[in-house]
């Protein structure tokens, strides 16, 4: 009778608080569905007997749960931010209709046999030790002010010839994206804890001295329509090892200690704030991790293009740059007066480049621009795509002199460096294109003994299946093919002759290749309306990378 009364009182308290709180907890057995503050089992594993497989807590951004077994995993339910108390309404499993019509969240995180997000195990010096309880398992949920918590204790975990009692706790706070995870050995014995974040094929990952972050879709067997989600963990680098990639988890191991603490966070494409890889990973790292790059054949300003002349479309170029705000961009076919116009109207940028005819001001410039507040120029140069690359010259069967301009830039705040190479291959000479690109690739290898991240962009004047591009095979990646989100649109529009998706590569002649960044997050052809019918006879291409 006392147990029934206690459960009834707890339920009334929960209902009262749910009306005014944004944090919630839930724990019940499937046999009676009564919410209870504490569960005890002499068995190690009651995974299938407990509602949502174990205790759970929730706030505005996510719900977290422990599995009621020895895997030590933490699972995530991502929210859209539209609904409170999803644990109470749907017990972790909303219908497809509730997701589509009521804004319910999504159970997209696939834990499998891993830590999930910040789950805890032990480390015996060689392998992970599950929290298998030989003397019973206990879980507790509750509230403290505007925060909620869940804690699960495994008694009698076998560890290095001894038995230890390990409690893992999650505290979740109203209005905070970060939840605290703590683990302790109840008798004060020193052990080594292992934790981390799992990932799956195609995920984008970033980590540093005190954080791990991943973004991507989890395996399709979790959802009929997988949605990208993120998981992040912060920790003290003084108390944990460096991050190790196990092939399925980014793992850290603690120094011998009786207790540890970390913080975890998650987000998904269902919400409006941290809804893509760049936003989430930079939130997790608390620093700028992304690099936005644009390649743009601006169309030479001396051409007689009538209604598409440079004077009529030049405000659209400034509009594009102010909207997209690329960190670095390369122009092809730019004359000096076009470069000057951009610098006058976009003073946030600096640029380098020389005229291809005389190595000074005459002719088209292969100009590279960068955000002067973020980056500092380390060195730069231009060479000609010819048999005599150090002097103005025409190479092989080319119709024109062709050049490549390169820069080495340093991030003023983080110290990171990268190379950017900007080029324009010949529009007629097949051999000039092949030899010119081979020259660029050879120079890329020679100029970068430090192994800094490398970008190569420009108008290559070939479609994706052209043999000319084989020079890049295995050496650099095509951002259109390797980006997590991408499109297949034409980059050459010919003043309206081509539009929309490319058929068999037709109209795709502008590229950004890369290597040694952590990931390529997104690729997009910029065919938006920037205030002119066509910004050029080419569309700019934007790619976002993660360090």
C-alpha positions as CSV (number, residue, x, y, z in Angstrom):
1,X,0.0,0.0,0.0
2,X,2.8,2.4,0.9
3,X,4.5,1.8,-2.5
4,X,1.3,2.5,-4.3
5,X,0.7,5.7,-2.3
6,X,4.3,6.8,-3.0
7,X,3.9,6.2,-6.7
8,X,0.6,8.2,-6.7
9,X,2.2,11.1,-4.8
10,X,5.1,11.1,-7.2
11,X,2.8,11.1,-10.2
12,X,0.8,14.0,-8.9
13,X,4.0,16.0,-8.3
14,X,5.2,15.2,-11.8
15,X,1.9,16.3,-13.4
16,X,2.0,19.6,-11.4
17,X,5.6,20.3,-12.3
18,X,5.2,19.4,-15.9
19,X,2.8,22.2,-16.3
20,X,5.4,24.8,-15.4
21,X,8.8,23.2,-16.2
22,X,10.8,22.6,-19.3
23,X,12.8,19.7,-17.8
24,X,11.2,16.3,-17.2
25,X,12.1,12.8,-16.1
26,X,10.6,9.5,-16.7
27,X,11.0,6.0,-15.3
28,X,8.5,3.1,-15.2
29,X,8.1,-0.6,-15.6
30,X,6.2,-1.8,-18.6
31,X,4.0,-4.1,-16.4
32,X,2.2,-1.2,-14.7
33,X,3.4,2.0,-16.4
34,X,3.6,3.8,-13.0
35,X,6.2,6.5,-12.8
36,X,8.7,5.7,-10.0
37,X,11.6,7.6,-8.6
38,X,13.7,4.4,-8.0
39,X,14.1,1.0,-9.6
40,X,16.1,-1.8,-8.1
41,X,16.8,-5.2,-9.7
42,X,18.9,-8.0,-8.5
43,X,19.4,-8.8,-12.2
44,X,22.0,-7.1,-14.3
45,X,19.8,-6.6,-17.4
46,X,16.1,-5.6,-17.4
47,X,16.5,-3.7,-20.6
48,X,13.2,-5.1,-22.1
49,X,11.2,-4.7,-18.9
50,X,11.7,-1.0,-18.4
51,X,9.8,1.8,-20.2
52,X,12.0,3.4,-22.9
53,X,14.5,0.7,-21.9
54,X,15.8,2.7,-18.9
55,X,15.5,6.0,-17.0
56,X,15.3,9.2,-19.1
57,X,15.5,13.0,-18.7
58,X,14.5,15.8,-21.0
59,X,14.8,19.6,-21.6
60,X,14.0,21.9,-24.5
61,X,16.7,20.5,-26.8
62,X,17.0,16.8,-26.2
63,X,16.1,13.8,-24.1
64,X,18.7,11.3,-22.8
65,X,18.3,7.8,-21.5
66,X,20.4,5.0,-19.9
67,X,19.9,1.5,-21.1
68,X,19.0,-0.7,-18.1
69,X,21.9,-3.1,-18.8
70,X,25.7,-3.2,-18.7
71,X,26.6,-1.5,-21.9
72,X,27.0,1.9,-20.1
73,X,25.6,3.7,-23.1
74,X,23.7,7.1,-23.2
75,X,21.2,7.4,-26.0
76,X,19.8,10.6,-27.4
77,X,16.4,11.8,-28.6
78,X,16.6,15.0,-30.6
79,X,13.8,17.6,-30.4
80,X,12.6,20.3,-32.8
81,X,12.0,22.8,-29.9
82,X,8.3,22.9,-30.5
83,X,7.0,20.5,-27.9
84,X,7.5,20.2,-24.1
85,X,7.3,17.0,-22.2
86,X,7.8,14.6,-25.1
87,X,8.7,11.8,-22.6
88,X,5.2,12.2,-21.0
89,X,3.4,12.4,-24.3
90,X,5.2,9.7,-26.4
91,X,7.6,7.8,-24.0
92,X,10.4,8.3,-26.5
93,X,8.6,6.8,-29.5
94,X,6.3,9.4,-31.3
95,X,4.5,8.2,-34.4
96,X,5.4,9.5,-37.9
97,X,2.2,11.6,-37.7
98,X,3.2,13.2,-34.4
99,X,6.5,14.1,-35.9
100,X,5.0,15.5,-39.1
101,X,1.9,17.3,-37.6
102,X,2.8,18.1,-34.0
103,X,6.5,18.8,-34.2
104,X,7.6,15.7,-32.2
105,X,11.3,14.9,-32.1
106,X,13.2,12.0,-33.5
107,X,14.9,8.9,-32.2
108,X,17.7,8.9,-34.7
109,X,20.8,8.1,-32.6
110,X,22.0,4.6,-33.1
111,X,24.0,3.4,-30.0
112,X,24.6,-0.2,-30.9
113,X,27.5,-1.7,-28.9
114,X,29.2,1.7,-28.2
115,X,29.2,4.4,-25.6
116,X,26.6,6.2,-27.6
117,X,27.0,9.9,-26.5
118,X,29.2,10.2,-23.4
119,X,28.3,6.8,-21.9
120,X,30.7,5.3,-19.4
121,X,32.7,2.1,-19.1
122,X,35.9,1.1,-17.3
123,X,39.3,0.6,-18.9
124,X,41.6,-2.2,-17.7
125,X,44.7,-1.0,-19.6
126,X,43.9,-3.0,-22.7
127,X,40.2,-3.1,-23.3
128,X,36.8,-1.6,-22.3
129,X,35.0,-3.2,-19.4
130,X,31.2,-3.1,-19.5
131,X,29.3,-2.1,-16.3
132,X,27.9,-5.6,-15.9
133,X,26.4,-5.8,-12.4
134,X,27.0,-9.0,-10.5
135,X,25.2,-7.7,-7.3
136,X,22.3,-5.9,-8.8
137,X,21.4,-2.6,-10.5
138,X,19.7,0.5,-9.2
139,X,18.4,3.6,-11.0
140,X,17.0,6.9,-9.7
141,X,15.4,9.9,-11.3
142,X,14.5,13.2,-9.7
143,X,14.4,17.0,-9.8
144,X,16.4,19.8,-8.2
145,X,14.9,23.2,-8.9
146,X,14.9,23.6,-12.7
147,X,17.2,20.7,-13.3
148,X,16.5,17.0,-13.5
149,X,18.8,14.0,-13.1
150,X,19.0,10.3,-13.6
151,X,21.5,8.0,-12.0
152,X,22.2,4.3,-12.5
153,X,24.5,2.2,-10.3
154,X,26.0,-1.2,-11.2
155,X,27.1,-3.1,-8.1
156,X,29.8,-5.7,-8.2
157,X,31.4,-4.9,-11.6
158,X,34.4,-7.2,-12.1
159,X,37.5,-5.0,-12.6
160,X,41.1,-6.1,-12.5
161,X,40.5,-9.0,-10.1
162,X,38.3,-6.9,-7.8
163,X,34.7,-5.8,-7.7
164,X,33.7,-2.2,-7.9
165,X,30.4,-0.3,-7.6
166,X,30.0,2.3,-10.4
167,X,27.4,5.0,-10.4
168,X,26.8,7.1,-13.6
169,X,24.7,10.2,-13.4
170,X,23.3,12.7,-15.9
171,X,22.1,16.2,-14.8
172,X,20.1,18.2,-17.3
173,X,19.3,21.9,-16.9
174,X,16.4,24.1,-18.1
175,X,17.6,26.2,-21.1
176,X,21.0,24.6,-21.4
177,X,22.3,22.6,-24.4
178,X,24.9,20.9,-22.2
179,X,24.1,18.1,-19.8
180,X,26.6,17.0,-17.2
181,X,27.7,13.4,-17.0
182,X,29.5,12.2,-13.9
183,X,30.7,8.8,-12.8
184,X,32.1,7.6,-9.5
185,X,33.3,4.5,-7.7
186,X,31.1,4.4,-4.6
187,X,33.9,3.2,-2.3
188,X,36.5,5.7,-3.4
189,X,38.6,3.1,-5.3
190,X,40.6,4.5,-8.2
191,X,39.8,3.1,-11.6
192,X,40.2,4.3,-15.2
193,X,37.0,5.4,-16.9
194,X,36.4,5.2,-20.7
195,X,34.0,7.4,-22.5
196,X,33.5,9.0,-25.9
197,X,31.1,9.6,-28.9
198,X,30.2,7.1,-31.5
199,X,30.0,7.8,-35.2
200,X,28.9,6.1,-38.4
201,X,29.9,6.1,-42.1
202,X,29.7,9.5,-43.7
203,X,29.8,11.4,-40.4
204,X,31.8,14.6,-40.2
205,X,34.0,14.7,-37.1
206,X,36.2,17.3,-35.3
207,X,38.0,17.0,-32.0
208,X,40.6,19.0,-30.0
209,X,42.3,19.0,-26.6
210,X,39.0,19.3,-24.8
211,X,36.1,18.3,-27.1
212,X,34.8,15.7,-29.5
213,X,32.0,16.5,-32.0
214,X,30.4,14.5,-34.8
215,X,27.6,15.2,-37.3
216,X,25.8,12.9,-39.7
217,X,23.0,10.4,-40.3
218,X,23.0,7.2,-38.3
219,X,22.2,3.8,-39.9
220,X,18.9,3.5,-41.8
221,X,17.6,0.7,-39.7
222,X,16.9,3.2,-36.9
223,X,14.6,5.3,-39.1
224,X,12.8,5.0,-42.4
225,X,14.0,8.5,-43.3
226,X,17.3,9.1,-41.5
227,X,18.0,12.7,-40.5
228,X,21.4,14.2,-39.7
229,X,22.1,14.7,-36.0
230,X,25.1,15.8,-33.9
231,X,26.7,14.6,-30.7
232,X,29.4,16.5,-28.7
233,X,31.4,15.9,-25.6
234,X,33.6,18.3,-23.6
235,X,36.2,17.1,-21.1
236,X,39.3,18.3,-19.2
237,X,42.4,17.5,-21.1
238,X,44.3,17.3,-17.8
239,X,42.3,14.3,-16.7
240,X,41.8,12.3,-19.9
241,X,44.0,10.9,-22.7
242,X,44.1,12.3,-26.2
243,X,41.2,11.4,-28.4
244,X,41.5,7.9,-30.0
245,X,39.6,6.8,-33.1
246,X,38.6,3.2,-32.6
247,X,36.8,2.9,-36.0
248,X,33.3,3.3,-34.4
249,X,33.9,5.6,-31.5
250,X,36.1,8.6,-30.6
251,X,37.3,7.5,-27.2
252,X,39.0,9.1,-24.3
253,X,40.4,7.3,-21.2
254,X,40.7,9.0,-17.8
255,X,43.7,9.0,-15.5
256,X,43.2,6.7,-12.5
257,X,40.5,8.4,-10.4
258,X,37.5,7.6,-8.2
259,X,35.3,10.0,-10.1
260,X,35.1,11.9,-13.5
261,X,32.8,14.4,-15.1
262,X,32.1,15.5,-18.7
263,X,29.4,17.4,-20.6
264,X,27.4,16.3,-23.6
265,X,25.2,18.0,-26.1
266,X,23.2,17.1,-29.2
267,X,21.2,18.8,-32.0
268,X,19.6,17.9,-35.3
269,X,18.3,19.2,-38.6
270,X,14.8,19.3,-37.1
271,X,15.6,22.4,-35.1
272,X,16.3,25.9,-36.2
273,X,19.5,26.9,-34.3
274,X,22.2,24.2,-34.7
275,X,20.8,22.6,-37.8
276,X,23.9,21.8,-39.8
277,X,27.4,20.4,-39.4
278,X,29.2,23.8,-39.5
279,X,27.0,25.4,-36.8
280,X,27.0,22.4,-34.5
281,X,30.7,21.6,-34.7
282,X,31.7,25.2,-34.1
283,X,29.3,25.3,-31.1
284,X,30.9,22.2,-29.7
285,X,34.5,23.5,-30.2
286,X,33.5,27.1,-29.2
287,X,35.7,28.4,-32.0
288,X,35.7,28.9,-35.7
289,X,36.2,25.5,-37.4
290,X,34.8,26.1,-40.8
291,X,36.2,27.7,-43.9
292,X,33.9,28.9,-46.6
293,X,35.4,29.0,-50.1
294,X,34.1,30.4,-53.4
295,X,35.4,30.0,-56.9
296,X,34.0,32.4,-59.4
297,X,34.6,33.0,-63.1
298,X,33.6,36.7,-63.1
299,X,33.6,37.1,-66.9
300,X,36.2,39.5,-68.3
301,X,35.0,43.1,-67.9
302,X,36.1,44.2,-71.4
303,X,33.7,41.8,-73.1
304,X,30.9,43.3,-75.2
305,X,28.0,41.5,-73.4
306,X,25.2,44.0,-74.0
307,X,22.6,43.6,-71.2
308,X,25.1,41.3,-69.4
309,X,28.0,43.8,-69.5
310,X,30.2,44.2,-66.4
311,X,28.8,47.6,-65.5
312,X,25.2,46.2,-65.3
313,X,26.1,43.2,-63.2
314,X,28.9,44.4,-61.0
315,X,26.5,45.3,-58.1
316,X,25.3,41.7,-58.2
317,X,28.8,40.5,-57.6
318,X,29.1,42.7,-54.5
319,X,25.7,41.6,-53.4
320,X,26.7,37.9,-53.7
321,X,29.9,38.5,-51.6
322,X,27.9,40.4,-48.9
323,X,25.3,37.6,-48.8
324,X,27.7,34.6,-48.9
325,X,30.6,36.2,-46.9
326,X,33.2,33.7,-48.1
327,X,36.3,33.5,-46.1
328,X,38.4,33.1,-49.2
329,X,37.6,33.2,-52.9
330,X,39.3,33.0,-56.3
331,X,38.4,34.9,-59.4
332,X,39.0,33.9,-63.0
333,X,39.0,36.3,-66.0
334,X,39.2,39.3,-63.6
335,X,40.8,42.5,-65.0
336,X,42.4,45.0,-62.7
337,X,39.5,47.4,-62.7
338,X,37.1,44.5,-61.6
339,X,39.5,43.6,-58.8
340,X,39.6,47.2,-57.7
341,X,35.8,47.5,-57.8
342,X,35.4,44.6,-55.4
343,X,38.1,45.8,-53.0
344,X,36.5,49.3,-53.0
345,X,33.0,47.9,-52.3
346,X,34.0,45.0,-50.1
347,X,36.8,46.5,-47.9
348,X,36.8,43.4,-45.6
349,X,38.9,41.6,-48.2
350,X,42.5,41.8,-49.4
351,X,43.7,40.3,-52.7
352,X,46.8,39.3,-54.7
353,X,47.2,38.4,-58.4
354,X,49.1,39.6,-61.5
355,X,48.1,40.2,-65.1
356,X,48.8,37.1,-67.1
357,X,50.3,38.9,-70.1
358,X,53.2,40.6,-68.4
359,X,53.2,39.4,-64.7
360,X,52.2,42.8,-63.6
361,X,48.9,44.5,-64.6
362,X,48.2,43.6,-68.2
363,X,45.5,41.1,-68.9
364,X,43.3,38.8,-66.8
365,X,44.3,38.2,-63.2
366,X,44.0,34.9,-61.4
367,X,43.2,36.8,-58.2
368,X,42.7,35.4,-54.7
369,X,40.8,37.3,-52.0
370,X,40.6,36.6,-48.3
371,X,38.9,38.1,-45.2
372,X,41.6,40.4,-43.8
373,X,40.2,40.3,-40.2
374,X,40.4,36.5,-40.1
375,X,43.5,35.7,-42.1
376,X,47.0,36.9,-42.5
377,X,48.9,36.3,-45.7
378,X,52.1,34.3,-45.2
379,X,53.3,34.1,-48.8
380,X,52.0,33.9,-52.3
381,X,53.0,33.6,-55.9
382,X,51.9,33.1,-59.5
383,X,53.3,30.8,-62.2
384,X,52.4,30.2,-65.8
385,X,51.0,26.9,-67.1
386,X,53.7,26.3,-69.7
387,X,57.1,24.8,-70.2
388,X,58.6,28.0,-68.7
389,X,56.4,28.5,-65.6
390,X,58.4,31.3,-64.0
391,X,57.9,33.8,-66.8
392,X,54.9,35.0,-68.8
393,X,54.4,32.4,-71.5
394,X,51.9,30.3,-73.4
395,X,52.1,26.5,-72.9
396,X,51.7,23.6,-75.3
397,X,48.7,24.0,-77.6
398,X,47.0,26.7,-75.4
399,X,45.1,29.6,-77.1
400,X,46.0,32.0,-74.2
401,X,48.6,32.5,-71.5
402,X,47.3,30.7,-68.4
403,X,48.4,31.0,-64.8
404,X,47.9,29.7,-61.3
405,X,48.0,32.0,-58.2
406,X,48.6,30.5,-54.8
407,X,48.5,31.8,-51.3
408,X,49.4,30.5,-47.8
409,X,47.0,32.0,-45.3
410,X,47.1,31.8,-41.5
411,X,44.1,32.1,-39.2
412,X,44.8,35.0,-36.9
413,X,42.9,33.5,-33.9
414,X,43.7,29.8,-34.2
415,X,47.0,29.8,-36.0
416,X,45.8,27.3,-38.5
417,X,47.3,27.5,-42.0
418,X,46.1,26.4,-45.4
419,X,47.0,26.8,-49.1
420,X,44.7,27.9,-51.8
421,X,45.5,27.6,-55.5
422,X,43.4,29.4,-58.1
423,X,43.6,28.6,-61.8
424,X,41.9,28.7,-65.2
425,X,42.8,26.0,-67.6
426,X,42.8,26.7,-71.4
427,X,39.5,26.7,-73.2
428,X,40.9,25.2,-76.4
429,X,44.1,23.3,-75.9
430,X,43.5,19.8,-74.7
431,X,47.2,19.1,-74.2
432,X,47.5,22.5,-72.4
433,X,44.8,21.5,-70.0
434,X,46.3,18.1,-69.3
435,X,49.9,19.4,-68.9
436,X,48.8,22.5,-67.0
437,X,46.9,20.5,-64.4
438,X,49.7,18.0,-64.0
439,X,52.1,21.0,-63.4
440,X,49.8,22.3,-60.7
441,X,49.5,18.9,-59.0
442,X,53.3,18.5,-59.0
443,X,53.7,21.9,-57.6
444,X,51.1,21.4,-54.9
445,X,53.0,18.3,-53.7
446,X,56.3,20.2,-53.7
447,X,55.2,23.5,-52.1
448,X,53.6,21.9,-49.0
449,X,56.1,19.7,-47.1
450,X,54.4,20.7,-43.8
451,X,51.2,19.0,-45.0
452,X,48.9,21.9,-44.5
453,X,45.3,21.6,-45.8
454,X,45.2,22.4,-49.5
455,X,42.5,23.8,-51.8
456,X,42.6,23.9,-55.6
457,X,39.8,25.9,-57.3
458,X,39.0,27.4,-60.6
459,X,37.5,27.0,-64.1
460,X,39.0,23.8,-65.5
461,X,37.0,24.0,-68.8
462,X,36.3,20.3,-68.7
463,X,33.3,18.2,-67.6
464,X,33.8,15.8,-64.7
465,X,34.4,12.7,-66.8
466,X,37.3,14.3,-68.8
467,X,40.5,12.3,-68.6
468,X,42.4,15.5,-67.8
469,X,41.1,15.2,-64.2
470,X,42.8,11.9,-63.6
471,X,45.9,13.9,-62.5
472,X,44.0,14.5,-59.3
473,X,42.9,10.9,-58.7
474,X,44.0,9.8,-55.2
475,X,45.7,13.1,-54.5
476,X,42.8,15.5,-53.9
477,X,39.0,15.1,-53.6
478,X,36.3,16.8,-55.7
479,X,34.2,18.7,-53.2
480,X,31.0,18.2,-55.2
481,X,31.4,14.4,-54.8
482,X,32.7,14.4,-51.2
483,X,30.5,17.0,-49.5
484,X,28.0,15.8,-47.0
485,X,25.4,17.9,-48.6
486,X,25.8,18.7,-52.3
487,X,24.0,19.4,-55.6
488,X,24.5,18.5,-59.3
489,X,23.7,21.8,-60.9
490,X,25.5,23.4,-63.8
491,X,28.3,25.9,-63.1
492,X,28.4,27.4,-66.6
493,X,25.1,28.9,-67.6
494,X,26.2,30.6,-70.8
495,X,23.9,33.6,-70.1
496,X,20.9,31.2,-69.7
497,X,21.8,28.4,-72.2
498,X,22.2,26.0,-69.3
499,X,20.3,25.8,-66.0
500,X,19.3,23.4,-63.3
501,X,20.9,20.0,-62.8
502,X,23.6,18.9,-65.1
503,X,23.0,16.1,-67.6
504,X,26.0,13.9,-68.0
505,X,28.3,16.6,-66.6
506,X,27.3,19.1,-69.2
507,X,27.8,22.7,-67.9
508,X,29.9,21.5,-64.9
509,X,33.4,23.0,-65.5
510,X,34.1,24.9,-62.3
511,X,35.7,22.9,-59.4
512,X,37.1,23.1,-55.9
513,X,39.3,20.2,-54.9
514,X,40.7,19.6,-51.4
515,X,42.8,17.5,-49.1
516,X,43.8,17.4,-45.4
517,X,40.8,19.2,-44.0
518,X,38.7,17.1,-41.5
519,X,35.7,17.1,-43.8
520,X,33.9,18.8,-46.6
521,X,30.5,19.9,-45.1
522,X,28.6,21.3,-48.1
523,X,28.8,22.2,-51.8
524,X,26.5,24.6,-53.5
525,X,26.2,26.3,-56.9
526,X,25.2,29.9,-56.3
527,X,22.4,30.4,-58.8
528,X,20.4,32.7,-56.5
529,X,19.1,36.1,-57.7
530,X,21.6,38.6,-56.6
531,X,20.0,41.5,-58.4
532,X,21.0,40.8,-62.0
533,X,19.6,38.2,-64.4
534,X,23.0,36.5,-64.4
535,X,25.9,37.4,-62.2
536,X,28.2,36.0,-64.9
537,X,28.1,33.4,-67.6
538,X,29.3,31.1,-64.8
539,X,27.7,30.6,-61.4
540,X,29.9,30.9,-58.4
541,X,30.5,27.7,-56.5
542,X,30.6,27.7,-52.7
543,X,32.1,25.0,-50.5
544,X,32.3,24.8,-46.7
545,X,35.1,22.8,-45.1
546,X,35.8,21.8,-41.5
547,X,39.3,21.9,-40.1
